[in-house]
Amino acid sequence: MLTRLRSKSEGKLAKQICKVVLDHFEKQYSNELGDSWSTVRDILTSPELWQHAVLLNRFSYPSALEEELHLKGYHPLVEGSLSYYPKSMKCYLSRTPSRMPSERHQTGNLKKYYLLNAASLLPVLALELKDGEKVLDLCAAPGGYLHCNEFDSLRLRWLRQTLESFIPQPLINIIQVSEFDGRELGHAQPEAFDKVLVDAPCSNDRSWLFSSDSQKAAYRIHQRRNLPLLQIELLRSAIRALRPGGILVYSTCTLSKAENQDVISAILNSYCNIVPVDIREIARTYSQHFTFAPTDREYGFMVIPDRGKAWGPMYVAKLKKES
């Protein structure tokens, strides 16, 4: 069954909430998130409250764009607080649900900016990237770093378009794009990377809530129990691809404990040379921009949507492969 959701500002049909998914989430997340779920649910089911950050393309944005963003009420993500915040990364946030127009992909033309959920920058920050490092993005679409791997052919095309839209020639040639099954890449390139990002396939709560086909949604919910196994297999592959002393960051865009904390716990219980890394400094630094779910674990955090901070869900955990 689909429940119609109308825009409060315009009264027009905006999106349809899938009741099958909402009922499933209601049972699970009211238990896992407690009192926080009520607000999270209200934000996730109200697209008119969603916010969109603007990530500037360092290679092509005009200086006037920053002034335009300031006039529209946008403010930059805090830069100076983290020593490893990339100076070239300029991201603007708005405290209101305003949205800049999307730019279309045009072959040969670079986009000036990219619209995104601001919480998706946090896994990248957690990597603490440095010049000269070899980095693997195991499940890369839609973004991209240095070695980008994407098994799904449709998402691979999306990834290539994103890279073409944001990276000029000849720099784009130093980015390797592959189409491995991520679970096999560690065998193909063992101990080849200094840093690995596993932005894993997950329940994707925002998207699932607006599934247009109730039968497919019900099947997806049924298959959801298989996702943690896939996520663990991807992490095992990432660990094989990681050099001793290297860093692995795991992220999802779901609230599900089974796909987040439980997956990381399974990995930590399986490897004696994989240790958690404390990333609470990131949560403390960006608490003015994001709402973080309470946790007693030092190695991970979860951004949950909140009023005026409608970012997330985004779970991030950081691990180190000891020598």
Backbone bond lengths (Angstrom), bond angles and torsions (degrees), N, CA, C in turn:
res aa  C-N    CA-C-N  psi(-1)  N-CA   C-N-CA  omega(-1)  CA-C   N-CA-C  phi
1 M - - - 1.460 - - 1.519 109.15 -
2 L 1.326 116.84 139.32 1.458 122.18 178.12 1.515 109.61 -109.91
3 T 1.317 116.14 132.38 1.448 121.39 178.08 1.512 108.45 -102.32
4 R 1.331 116.88 127.64 1.463 119.86 -177.92 1.516 111.72 -76.64
5 L 1.316 114.66 137.70 1.457 121.78 179.35 1.511 107.92 -119.54
6 R 1.327 117.59 123.66 1.461 120.96 -178.33 1.525 111.01 -106.14
7 S 1.307 114.91 144.60 1.453 120.67 177.48 1.525 109.41 -66.86
8 K 1.317 115.78 127.67 1.464 119.51 -179.15 1.521 111.40 -67.94
9 S 1.323 116.55 -30.21 1.462 119.68 -175.46 1.522 112.36 -82.06
10 E 1.365 116.74 -34.19 1.452 118.82 -173.45 1.521 113.17 -115.62
11 G 1.340 116.93 -15.08 1.451 120.09 -179.78 1.519 113.51 70.35
12 K 1.325 117.52 13.63 1.452 121.37 -179.52 1.523 109.47 -98.31
13 L 1.323 115.43 153.62 1.444 120.41 177.52 1.523 108.72 -62.67
14 A 1.308 116.73 120.83 1.456 120.48 -176.44 1.528 111.63 -106.00
15 K 1.323 117.30 -57.60 1.453 121.38 -178.93 1.509 108.50 -147.32
16 Q 1.307 116.20 168.07 1.443 121.34 177.02 1.518 109.73 -119.73
17 I 1.310 116.54 125.67 1.452 121.28 178.23 1.522 109.06 -84.14
18 C 1.303 116.48 133.00 1.457 121.32 177.80 1.525 108.83 -84.49
19 K 1.313 116.61 111.81 1.465 121.53 -175.15 1.528 111.55 -64.92
20 V 1.333 117.27 -32.23 1.466 120.46 178.42 1.522 110.22 -58.92
21 V 1.327 115.47 -45.65 1.465 120.37 -179.41 1.524 111.04 -71.33
22 L 1.339 116.54 -43.83 1.463 119.91 -178.90 1.526 111.07 -60.62
23 D 1.324 117.63 -42.87 1.466 120.54 179.21 1.524 111.28 -63.03
24 H 1.326 115.67 -39.84 1.467 120.27 178.15 1.532 110.92 -64.01
25 F 1.329 115.48 -47.08 1.465 120.00 178.52 1.528 111.21 -62.70
26 E 1.323 115.66 -38.95 1.475 120.20 -178.90 1.525 110.56 -57.10
27 K 1.315 116.10 -45.99 1.461 120.16 -178.79 1.527 111.79 -66.15
28 Q 1.338 115.58 -43.07 1.461 119.29 -175.49 1.529 112.66 -76.13
29 Y 1.323 116.42 -50.27 1.459 119.39 -170.15 1.522 113.80 -80.27
30 S 1.315 117.79 -24.70 1.466 118.27 174.33 1.521 109.82 -64.61
31 N 1.325 115.97 -29.25 1.468 120.86 176.89 1.521 111.57 -80.08
32 E 1.342 117.00 -43.16 1.469 120.53 -175.04 1.522 113.20 -78.96
33 L 1.334 117.66 -34.14 1.468 120.86 -176.42 1.526 113.16 -101.73
34 G 1.328 117.75 -13.88 1.463 120.27 -179.86 1.515 112.18 63.23
35 D 1.320 116.09 -134.23 1.470 121.42 -176.17 1.527 113.13 -63.44
36 S 1.328 117.89 -23.63 1.468 121.05 -178.57 1.528 112.07 -67.37
37 W 1.321 117.52 -25.96 1.452 120.78 -173.89 1.523 112.94 -60.81
38 S 1.297 118.01 -36.16 1.459 120.78 -177.78 1.521 111.27 -57.35
39 T 1.332 116.85 -48.04 1.464 120.45 179.07 1.517 111.54 -69.39
40 V 1.331 116.72 -42.13 1.465 120.88 179.05 1.524 110.20 -59.49
41 R 1.326 116.97 -44.48 1.466 121.58 179.01 1.521 111.14 -61.28
42 D 1.333 116.96 -43.17 1.465 120.25 -179.70 1.529 111.40 -61.20
43 I 1.328 116.68 -39.34 1.467 120.13 -179.70 1.522 110.34 -71.52
44 L 1.324 117.28 -46.99 1.461 120.93 -176.74 1.528 112.45 -62.84
45 T 1.315 116.90 -30.91 1.469 120.25 -178.23 1.528 112.94 -94.88
46 S 1.323 117.09 8.16 1.475 121.52 -179.03 1.525 110.35 -127.61
47 P 1.331 118.74 80.99 1.467 121.09 -178.36 1.520 114.01 -56.17
48 E 1.344 116.85 -24.80 1.468 118.36 178.90 1.530 112.03 -67.36
49 L 1.352 117.26 -10.99 1.466 121.82 177.93 1.524 112.40 -99.41
50 W 1.329 117.62 -6.88 1.461 120.35 -176.61 1.526 110.87 -70.34
51 Q 1.320 115.04 147.78 1.461 121.99 178.57 1.522 110.02 -112.36
52 H 1.319 116.69 154.31 1.459 122.31 -179.17 1.523 109.48 -132.08
53 A 1.320 115.65 118.50 1.458 120.40 177.90 1.529 109.88 -81.09
54 V 1.317 115.56 158.88 1.468 121.84 -179.69 1.526 108.19 -119.45
55 L 1.330 115.68 111.61 1.467 121.66 177.28 1.521 108.25 -97.14
56 L 1.331 116.62 116.38 1.455 120.72 -176.59 1.526 111.13 -75.01
57 N 1.321 115.77 142.50 1.460 120.93 174.99 1.523 108.16 -84.16
58 R 1.307 116.73 109.62 1.465 121.54 -175.30 1.513 113.15 -57.84
59 F 1.334 117.47 -20.38 1.466 121.32 -175.51 1.522 113.12 -90.95
60 S 1.335 117.93 -11.79 1.461 115.93 -171.28 1.528 116.12 -146.40
61 Y 1.333 119.70 -5.10 1.461 117.03 -174.61 1.532 111.29 -76.62
62 P 1.334 117.57 138.96 1.467 121.12 177.65 1.526 109.67 -78.63
63 S 1.325 117.06 150.58 1.468 121.25 -178.63 1.525 111.25 -61.34
64 A 1.334 116.50 -28.69 1.464 120.16 -179.33 1.525 112.09 -66.34
65 L 1.328 116.95 -20.30 1.464 120.15 -178.81 1.527 111.13 -66.08
66 E 1.315 117.22 -38.57 1.464 119.63 178.82 1.531 110.76 -64.36
67 E 1.315 116.57 -40.27 1.461 120.24 177.78 1.532 110.26 -64.37
68 E 1.318 116.19 -40.83 1.467 120.22 177.75 1.526 111.14 -60.81
69 L 1.314 116.58 -41.51 1.466 120.78 179.84 1.527 110.94 -65.61
70 H 1.335 116.75 -41.27 1.467 120.23 176.99 1.531 110.65 -59.93
71 L 1.326 116.21 -43.61 1.461 120.19 -179.42 1.527 112.24 -65.43
72 K 1.325 116.17 -28.61 1.465 120.87 178.98 1.528 112.34 -84.33
73 G 1.336 116.95 0.63 1.463 120.67 177.46 1.513 115.58 93.87
74 Y 1.329 116.92 9.76 1.468 120.16 177.39 1.534 110.22 -79.77
75 H 1.320 115.97 152.87 1.459 121.40 176.09 1.528 108.32 -135.22
76 P 1.338 117.27 150.36 1.469 119.64 -177.05 1.522 111.70 -75.14
77 L 1.318 115.57 146.11 1.453 120.68 170.78 1.524 107.55 -61.67
78 V 1.325 117.19 138.00 1.469 121.23 -176.81 1.519 110.11 -55.15
79 E 1.319 116.52 129.22 1.461 120.21 -176.38 1.525 113.67 -102.42
80 G 1.302 117.65 -48.88 1.459 120.87 -166.49 1.508 116.33 -73.58
81 S 1.329 118.52 -10.79 1.459 120.36 -172.07 1.526 113.98 -73.80
82 L 1.319 117.54 -28.63 1.461 121.40 178.21 1.522 108.97 -107.53
83 S 1.319 116.79 128.23 1.465 120.44 -177.34 1.518 112.23 -63.45
84 Y 1.337 116.79 -24.40 1.461 120.21 -176.47 1.527 112.55 -101.80
85 Y 1.326 118.14 11.45 1.471 119.84 176.10 1.530 108.38 -66.60
86 P 1.332 118.61 123.32 1.471 120.97 -178.18 1.532 111.02 -62.71
87 K 1.321 117.06 124.11 1.457 120.55 -178.38 1.524 112.12 -63.98
88 S 1.321 116.22 -26.80 1.461 119.82 -177.68 1.526 112.77 -82.53
89 M 1.341 117.79 -7.94 1.457 120.53 -177.63 1.523 110.08 -91.55
90 K 1.315 116.16 109.38 1.459 121.37 179.76 1.521 109.49 -114.35
91 C 1.319 114.56 115.61 1.454 120.32 -178.43 1.516 109.17 -127.04
92 Y 1.323 116.60 132.05 1.461 121.96 -177.92 1.532 109.69 -113.37
93 L 1.333 114.67 136.54 1.452 122.52 -179.67 1.520 110.17 -118.02
94 S 1.310 115.64 152.32 1.454 121.17 173.54 1.519 108.93 -120.54
95 R 1.325 116.76 142.82 1.467 120.42 178.98 1.526 111.77 -82.05
96 T 1.321 116.20 -4.70 1.460 121.43 178.90 1.533 108.72 -114.94
97 P 1.334 117.72 165.95 1.463 120.16 -177.92 1.534 114.58 -78.26
98 S 1.315 117.93 27.05 1.462 120.04 178.61 1.529 110.21 -67.90
99 R 1.329 115.48 157.99 1.463 120.11 -177.89 1.514 110.60 -144.15
100 M 1.324 115.85 128.83 1.459 120.46 172.94 1.525 108.78 -72.32
101 P 1.333 118.02 151.10 1.474 119.27 178.49 1.527 111.32 -65.34
102 S 1.332 115.93 142.32 1.463 120.39 177.28 1.522 109.97 -72.52
103 E 1.318 116.12 144.74 1.465 121.13 175.90 1.522 109.21 -98.58
104 R 1.330 116.28 134.99 1.458 120.53 -179.68 1.522 111.36 -78.86
105 H 1.333 114.86 151.13 1.455 120.08 174.30 1.519 109.91 -71.34
106 Q 1.320 116.71 126.55 1.463 122.28 176.52 1.518 108.06 -132.90
107 T 1.312 115.82 118.37 1.458 120.73 -178.20 1.532 110.55 -55.33
108 G 1.320 116.00 127.64 1.465 120.79 178.91 1.507 114.72 91.37
109 N 1.354 117.70 -9.19 1.463 121.28 179.46 1.520 110.78 -117.67
110 L 1.317 116.20 131.54 1.458 120.64 178.19 1.522 110.42 -85.10
111 K 1.324 116.17 139.75 1.459 120.57 174.20 1.527 109.88 -75.79
112 K 1.327 115.57 151.61 1.468 120.38 -179.41 1.527 111.96 -83.62
113 Y 1.331 116.35 -25.79 1.460 120.12 -177.88 1.517 110.33 -158.34
114 Y 1.330 114.12 169.81 1.461 121.64 -178.34 1.518 107.69 -132.91
115 L 1.336 117.02 131.35 1.461 120.97 177.80 1.525 109.13 -89.33
116 L 1.329 116.51 136.52 1.451 119.27 -177.08 1.521 111.38 -157.59
117 N 1.301 115.19 165.61 1.452 122.42 168.88 1.530 106.57 -76.30
118 A 1.311 117.85 117.52 1.466 121.19 -172.09 1.521 112.85 -56.81
119 A 1.330 117.92 -27.41 1.465 120.43 -179.21 1.522 111.61 -64.82
120 S 1.336 117.67 -21.28 1.461 119.95 -178.88 1.528 112.53 -70.57
121 L 1.339 117.92 -10.37 1.466 120.85 174.97 1.523 112.20 -78.39
122 L 1.324 117.53 -22.14 1.463 120.59 -173.60 1.525 113.76 -64.99
123 P 1.339 120.32 -39.42 1.467 118.43 175.00 1.527 112.77 -60.46
124 V 1.329 116.78 -35.62 1.466 120.43 178.79 1.521 110.28 -66.98
125 L 1.333 116.44 -42.66 1.467 119.70 176.97 1.518 110.94 -62.10
126 A 1.336 116.67 -38.44 1.461 120.48 -178.56 1.527 112.60 -63.85
127 L 1.340 117.35 -24.24 1.463 120.52 178.12 1.522 112.21 -67.72
128 E 1.348 117.55 -25.24 1.485 122.38 -177.03 1.536 109.75 52.18
129 L 1.318 115.78 59.44 1.460 121.15 -175.78 1.521 111.89 -66.39
130 K 1.334 115.55 142.31 1.461 122.31 178.49 1.525 109.24 -130.07
131 D 1.341 115.02 153.69 1.455 120.03 178.09 1.526 110.21 -57.61
132 G 1.316 115.30 140.31 1.458 120.20 174.93 1.516 114.82 89.72
133 E 1.323 117.91 -8.15 1.459 120.36 -178.99 1.522 110.92 -80.83
134 K 1.333 115.26 148.49 1.454 121.41 174.98 1.521 107.72 -98.12
135 V 1.332 115.51 119.41 1.465 121.10 -170.64 1.520 110.32 -118.91
136 L 1.329 115.55 136.78 1.456 122.02 176.13 1.522 109.86 -113.87
137 D 1.328 115.67 127.48 1.461 122.25 170.76 1.526 105.26 -105.64
138 L 1.337 116.51 100.67 1.457 121.11 -166.98 1.526 113.09 -69.96
139 C 1.335 117.33 -33.71 1.477 122.06 -178.98 1.522 106.70 -127.15
140 A 1.321 117.88 76.52 1.460 122.45 -155.24 1.518 116.69 -79.68
141 A 1.331 119.91 -36.85 1.467 119.69 -171.96 1.528 110.61 -61.43
142 P 1.359 117.42 143.13 1.461 126.50 5.88 1.520 115.14 -92.96
143 G 1.333 118.96 -7.41 1.466 120.00 -175.61 1.515 111.53 -87.12
144 G 1.350 117.77 -151.32 1.449 119.56 178.60 1.509 112.10 -179.59
145 Y 1.350 117.47 147.20 1.457 121.22 178.96 1.526 109.20 -126.25
146 L 1.314 119.93 -105.15 1.456 119.97 -176.81 1.526 111.96 -110.55
147 H 1.342 117.33 -59.38 1.466 119.08 168.70 1.517 105.80 -107.08
148 C 1.313 116.35 112.12 1.457 121.36 -176.09 1.518 109.20 -108.64
149 N 1.316 116.09 122.89 1.462 120.57 -179.77 1.517 109.80 -117.11
150 E 1.337 116.16 131.27 1.469 121.10 177.89 1.520 108.67 -145.47
151 F 1.329 116.43 118.54 1.463 121.97 -175.03 1.522 112.59 -79.22
152 D 1.325 117.26 -34.12 1.457 122.04 -177.15 1.536 110.00 -75.14
153 S 1.339 117.23 124.99 1.469 120.86 -172.97 1.530 112.66 -65.14
154 L 1.333 117.67 -37.51 1.465 120.39 179.28 1.521 110.73 -67.19
155 R 1.329 116.04 -44.41 1.466 119.84 178.51 1.524 111.11 -69.01
156 L 1.334 117.27 -29.95 1.464 120.25 176.09 1.519 110.35 -63.73
157 R 1.328 117.69 -41.12 1.468 120.60 177.22 1.531 110.30 -63.39
158 W 1.333 116.16 -40.66 1.463 121.67 176.62 1.525 110.55 -60.49
159 L 1.320 115.62 -43.48 1.459 120.83 178.82 1.530 111.23 -60.90
160 R 1.321 116.90 -46.75 1.468 119.99 -179.09 1.533 111.11 -61.81
161 Q 1.327 116.89 -40.35 1.458 120.41 178.07 1.528 110.97 -63.90
162 T 1.338 116.39 -40.25 1.466 120.09 178.78 1.522 110.76 -62.36
163 L 1.322 116.88 -44.93 1.462 120.70 179.50 1.533 110.45 -63.36
164 E 1.327 116.98 -42.65 1.469 120.58 179.22 1.526 111.64 -64.10
165 S 1.329 116.40 -30.10 1.459 120.69 -177.58 1.526 113.50 -80.78
166 F 1.334 117.10 -16.98 1.464 118.72 -172.97 1.517 115.25 -125.20
167 I 1.315 118.63 -16.02 1.463 120.80 -176.95 1.521 109.10 -116.59
168 P 1.341 117.99 122.84 1.472 120.26 -179.02 1.527 112.03 -79.43
169 Q 1.314 115.18 161.34 1.462 120.58 168.23 1.523 107.87 -72.28
170 P 1.333 120.17 145.25 1.463 126.97 -0.46 1.539 113.16 -92.09
171 L 1.357 118.30 5.92 1.463 119.99 -175.12 1.519 112.22 -60.77
172 I 1.319 116.55 -31.50 1.463 119.21 -178.07 1.523 111.45 -61.62
173 N 1.336 116.31 -22.32 1.466 120.06 -177.83 1.527 112.98 -73.12
174 I 1.351 117.72 -16.14 1.465 118.99 178.86 1.527 111.41 -87.52
175 I 1.334 116.36 -4.54 1.462 120.79 177.53 1.519 108.61 -95.51
176 Q 1.312 116.13 119.80 1.451 121.03 179.51 1.522 109.42 -93.00
177 V 1.330 116.29 130.24 1.462 121.71 178.74 1.522 108.25 -115.24
178 S 1.334 116.89 127.01 1.462 120.88 -179.63 1.524 110.04 -127.95
179 E 1.343 114.82 166.19 1.464 121.18 -175.50 1.532 110.32 -126.77
180 F 1.333 116.32 38.31 1.458 121.12 176.89 1.525 110.58 -70.65
181 D 1.328 115.95 152.75 1.455 119.71 158.78 1.522 105.15 -66.05
182 G 1.330 117.18 119.61 1.461 120.98 -175.41 1.508 113.89 -54.74
183 R 1.322 116.73 -25.73 1.465 120.63 -179.93 1.524 112.01 -71.44
184 E 1.338 117.20 -16.01 1.459 121.40 -177.83 1.522 113.26 -105.72
185 L 1.328 118.07 -12.26 1.461 120.23 -173.10 1.527 112.46 -63.74
186 G 1.329 116.37 -33.41 1.460 119.29 178.83 1.516 112.82 -62.41
187 H 1.336 117.12 -33.93 1.464 120.86 176.27 1.523 110.37 -72.08
188 A 1.340 116.58 -35.82 1.460 120.89 -177.80 1.527 112.10 -72.56
189 Q 1.349 116.79 -34.14 1.465 120.86 -177.80 1.537 110.15 -134.84
190 P 1.305 117.52 70.51 1.472 120.09 -177.69 1.528 112.61 -68.75
191 E 1.322 115.31 136.88 1.473 123.13 175.88 1.524 112.24 49.30
192 A 1.339 115.80 43.89 1.469 120.73 -175.27 1.520 113.58 -102.69
193 F 1.355 118.45 -11.90 1.460 120.55 -170.13 1.529 112.41 -125.57
194 D 1.346 114.48 145.98 1.466 120.91 177.07 1.528 111.28 -81.16
195 K 1.317 116.24 -35.27 1.470 122.21 -178.75 1.533 108.51 -136.72
196 V 1.324 115.79 142.00 1.461 120.79 176.93 1.524 109.07 -133.15
197 L 1.325 115.61 130.77 1.463 121.68 173.32 1.520 108.56 -107.46
198 V 1.336 116.16 125.25 1.459 121.63 173.65 1.527 107.65 -114.23
199 D 1.319 115.29 89.95 1.468 121.69 174.00 1.522 105.50 -89.44
200 A 1.324 115.68 86.35 1.453 122.43 -160.23 1.525 114.30 -76.08
201 P 1.331 117.19 150.62 1.466 120.55 167.50 1.529 108.60 -55.30
202 C 1.327 116.77 135.25 1.461 119.70 -174.43 1.523 110.00 -152.02
203 S 1.315 116.10 -173.94 1.461 120.98 -177.51 1.531 113.13 -65.63
204 N 1.336 117.46 -25.19 1.472 122.05 177.94 1.533 110.24 50.52
205 D 1.319 115.61 70.09 1.465 122.21 -170.04 1.525 113.88 -54.97
206 R 1.326 118.32 -43.00 1.474 120.93 -178.34 1.526 110.99 -59.69
207 S 1.325 115.31 -47.03 1.460 120.18 -177.48 1.527 111.58 -69.74
208 W 1.325 116.90 -44.31 1.458 120.58 -176.56 1.529 112.26 -61.46
209 L 1.320 116.84 -33.77 1.463 119.75 -178.98 1.527 112.56 -62.37
210 F 1.321 116.81 -21.59 1.460 120.41 -178.28 1.525 111.61 -114.26
211 S 1.337 115.97 32.29 1.463 121.03 175.40 1.525 109.09 -60.15
212 S 1.314 116.63 132.44 1.467 120.43 -175.69 1.523 113.22 -84.75
213 D 1.326 117.32 -16.55 1.461 121.60 -177.91 1.527 108.71 -119.05
214 S 1.325 117.27 112.30 1.460 121.85 -175.74 1.522 112.38 -63.88
215 Q 1.340 117.06 -36.29 1.461 119.34 179.95 1.522 111.39 -67.94
216 K 1.339 115.76 -42.63 1.461 118.86 176.12 1.519 110.90 -64.68
217 A 1.327 116.62 -36.17 1.461 120.66 178.67 1.522 110.91 -64.09
218 A 1.324 116.51 -41.99 1.461 120.52 178.71 1.529 110.76 -63.69
219 Y 1.345 116.01 -40.69 1.474 119.76 177.36 1.523 110.40 -64.82
220 R 1.334 116.37 -40.66 1.463 121.30 179.18 1.528 110.90 -61.94
221 I 1.321 116.14 -42.58 1.464 120.55 177.22 1.523 110.25 -61.48
222 H 1.351 116.24 -41.89 1.458 120.55 179.25 1.533 111.27 -62.30
223 Q 1.340 116.32 -40.57 1.464 121.69 -178.52 1.529 112.61 -77.82
224 R 1.315 116.50 -10.15 1.467 120.72 -175.59 1.521 112.28 -57.91
225 R 1.318 116.11 -30.00 1.470 120.26 -177.38 1.530 112.00 -64.86
226 N 1.346 116.52 -19.04 1.464 120.35 -179.02 1.528 113.03 -85.00
227 L 1.324 117.17 -14.05 1.471 119.97 -175.67 1.533 113.67 -62.30
228 P 1.339 119.94 -43.50 1.466 118.19 179.55 1.530 113.48 -56.43
229 L 1.334 117.64 -37.22 1.464 119.89 178.07 1.518 110.62 -63.39
230 L 1.342 117.37 -44.44 1.463 121.02 176.75 1.520 110.52 -60.72
231 Q 1.318 117.65 -43.94 1.454 121.77 -178.51 1.533 111.52 -63.37
232 I 1.317 116.39 -40.14 1.467 120.37 177.46 1.524 110.35 -65.84
233 E 1.332 117.71 -41.01 1.463 120.56 178.54 1.525 111.23 -63.88
234 L 1.327 117.30 -38.27 1.466 120.46 176.52 1.522 111.03 -64.97
235 L 1.320 117.09 -40.27 1.462 120.44 178.62 1.528 111.19 -66.47
236 R 1.316 117.37 -38.82 1.465 120.04 177.39 1.525 110.57 -62.14
237 S 1.322 116.17 -40.50 1.468 120.81 176.85 1.525 110.30 -64.46
238 A 1.336 116.30 -42.81 1.473 120.67 179.09 1.517 111.24 -61.95
239 I 1.324 116.91 -39.46 1.469 120.93 179.32 1.526 110.32 -64.54
240 R 1.328 117.34 -40.00 1.469 120.33 176.83 1.531 111.02 -64.39
241 A 1.333 117.12 -35.51 1.473 120.76 -178.45 1.529 112.41 -77.40
242 L 1.313 117.46 -12.29 1.468 122.29 -173.80 1.523 111.27 -90.18
243 R 1.322 115.46 135.43 1.455 120.63 175.89 1.525 110.57 -71.37
244 P 1.341 117.83 151.93 1.474 119.76 173.80 1.524 109.98 -56.30
245 G 1.323 116.33 132.55 1.450 121.59 -176.13 1.514 112.72 90.42
246 G 1.325 116.99 -4.52 1.459 121.53 -177.40 1.516 113.31 -79.72
247 I 1.340 114.54 168.00 1.473 122.42 -175.98 1.525 110.20 -115.50
248 L 1.320 115.17 137.78 1.466 122.94 176.38 1.524 108.75 -121.92
249 V 1.316 116.89 131.43 1.464 121.74 174.58 1.525 108.38 -117.56
250 Y 1.327 115.02 129.42 1.462 122.76 179.57 1.518 108.43 -111.45
251 S 1.340 116.30 134.34 1.464 118.96 179.34 1.521 110.37 -145.27
252 T 1.335 114.98 152.57 1.461 122.40 173.60 1.522 107.97 -142.41
253 C 1.337 115.82 167.11 1.464 120.22 174.50 1.530 109.78 -115.02
254 T 1.337 115.68 39.39 1.456 121.59 176.16 1.521 110.11 -124.51
255 L 1.332 115.71 155.98 1.454 122.05 176.22 1.521 111.98 -86.20
256 S 1.316 117.60 -8.55 1.462 123.03 -168.89 1.521 113.61 -64.96
257 K 1.317 116.41 121.17 1.459 121.92 177.17 1.526 111.07 -61.21
258 A 1.333 117.16 -36.33 1.462 120.65 -179.29 1.517 112.37 -63.40
259 E 1.342 117.13 -28.76 1.463 121.85 -178.60 1.527 112.23 -97.23
260 N 1.304 116.57 -6.64 1.462 121.21 -176.90 1.529 111.52 -115.09
261 Q 1.328 116.48 -92.97 1.459 120.28 -176.18 1.520 113.02 -58.50
262 D 1.342 117.02 -39.79 1.465 119.44 -177.10 1.526 111.87 -67.67
263 V 1.330 117.20 -34.94 1.461 121.08 177.55 1.522 110.12 -65.55
264 I 1.324 116.66 -46.11 1.468 120.31 179.74 1.530 110.68 -65.18
265 S 1.316 117.56 -40.39 1.474 120.73 177.74 1.525 110.70 -60.68
266 A 1.342 116.99 -40.04 1.465 120.80 179.19 1.526 111.01 -62.73
267 I 1.339 116.00 -40.18 1.466 119.69 178.95 1.533 110.73 -67.41
268 L 1.322 116.99 -45.87 1.465 120.23 -178.55 1.530 111.48 -63.37
269 N 1.327 116.39 -31.73 1.463 120.19 179.09 1.523 112.61 -78.82
270 S 1.351 116.62 -11.33 1.470 120.66 -175.98 1.525 113.35 -101.33
271 Y 1.334 117.01 -18.79 1.463 121.20 -175.20 1.523 110.80 -125.56
272 C 1.315 116.00 131.28 1.470 119.34 176.68 1.523 111.47 -86.10
273 N 1.353 117.21 -14.83 1.468 120.22 -178.52 1.528 112.94 -105.47
274 I 1.326 117.22 10.73 1.465 121.52 176.41 1.528 107.91 -111.99
275 V 1.332 115.92 121.63 1.464 120.21 -176.41 1.527 109.75 -124.84
276 P 1.338 116.91 148.74 1.467 119.71 178.45 1.518 111.35 -74.71
277 V 1.325 115.70 151.04 1.462 122.39 176.86 1.523 108.28 -116.87
278 D 1.315 115.98 132.23 1.468 121.91 -178.64 1.529 109.77 -70.82
279 I 1.335 116.56 121.07 1.473 120.41 178.77 1.526 111.28 -120.28
280 R 1.333 116.37 21.52 1.459 118.91 -179.00 1.523 112.31 -65.54
281 E 1.353 117.30 -20.02 1.465 119.76 177.51 1.531 110.47 -60.39
282 I 1.324 117.02 -37.75 1.460 120.32 178.86 1.523 110.55 -63.71
283 A 1.336 115.78 -44.24 1.470 120.16 179.81 1.524 110.81 -62.87
284 R 1.326 116.75 -42.04 1.480 119.96 179.05 1.528 110.67 -65.16
285 T 1.331 116.37 -42.36 1.464 121.05 -176.94 1.524 111.89 -63.97
286 Y 1.327 117.14 -37.98 1.464 120.25 -172.81 1.525 113.35 -109.16
287 S 1.315 116.35 22.08 1.468 119.78 179.89 1.529 112.48 -65.24
288 Q 1.345 117.28 -21.96 1.462 119.08 178.16 1.532 111.67 -75.85
289 H 1.339 116.66 -19.52 1.456 121.22 -178.65 1.528 113.03 -101.77
290 F 1.339 117.08 -29.55 1.458 121.47 -173.34 1.525 110.33 -129.05
291 T 1.334 115.77 152.89 1.460 121.31 171.84 1.524 108.03 -102.44
292 F 1.323 116.25 127.21 1.458 122.03 -178.11 1.519 110.08 -108.08
293 A 1.332 116.06 136.34 1.458 120.56 177.62 1.521 109.31 -67.14
294 P 1.339 118.22 140.74 1.467 120.45 177.04 1.529 110.44 -57.82
295 T 1.323 116.88 139.45 1.461 121.43 178.26 1.515 110.47 -151.05
296 D 1.320 116.15 151.23 1.464 120.58 176.27 1.529 110.53 -108.25
297 R 1.342 115.83 11.47 1.460 119.82 -178.82 1.519 109.91 -106.82
298 E 1.331 115.73 135.84 1.461 119.70 -174.39 1.524 112.99 -83.36
299 Y 1.333 118.21 -16.54 1.453 119.36 -169.94 1.516 114.41 -97.63
300 G 1.313 118.62 3.92 1.456 119.00 179.07 1.512 112.14 -154.70
301 F 1.327 116.06 159.45 1.464 120.19 172.59 1.522 108.81 -144.82
302 M 1.324 115.16 164.00 1.455 120.15 179.10 1.523 110.11 -135.62
303 V 1.324 115.73 123.56 1.462 122.09 174.53 1.529 107.19 -81.94
304 I 1.331 116.03 128.23 1.463 119.99 177.37 1.530 109.44 -118.78
305 P 1.336 117.66 141.02 1.465 120.86 -179.23 1.531 111.19 -61.06
306 D 1.330 115.48 139.30 1.458 121.90 -178.52 1.530 108.03 -143.27
307 R 1.293 117.01 166.33 1.466 120.72 179.89 1.536 109.68 -68.20
308 G 1.323 116.23 126.00 1.462 120.74 -177.32 1.512 113.58 79.34
309 K 1.333 116.81 -9.22 1.470 123.14 176.23 1.526 107.06 -137.78
310 A 1.320 115.43 62.32 1.465 120.32 -170.37 1.523 112.90 -81.99
311 W 1.333 116.52 39.23 1.466 121.82 -178.20 1.524 109.86 -93.72
312 G 1.322 115.85 156.60 1.446 120.30 -179.88 1.518 110.77 93.09
313 P 1.359 116.60 -173.34 1.459 126.41 2.08 1.532 110.85 -66.56
314 M 1.320 114.82 149.23 1.456 120.66 175.59 1.531 108.87 -154.58
315 Y 1.316 115.44 113.84 1.464 120.63 175.94 1.518 108.20 -99.92
316 V 1.334 116.50 138.08 1.469 121.41 179.86 1.519 108.85 -137.39
317 A 1.323 116.22 131.97 1.470 122.26 173.77 1.525 108.39 -135.72
318 K 1.320 115.61 148.59 1.466 120.88 -176.21 1.539 109.80 -126.43
319 L 1.324 116.01 132.06 1.459 122.02 -177.77 1.524 109.77 -128.96
320 K 1.323 115.47 154.62 1.473 121.39 176.98 1.509 110.21 -124.56
321 K 1.327 115.37 136.98 1.469 121.15 175.48 1.529 108.28 -94.04
322 E 1.313 115.84 110.72 1.462 119.63 -176.07 1.520 110.59 -73.73
323 S 1.324 114.36 152.91 1.472 120.77 -178.78 1.516 110.93 -70.26
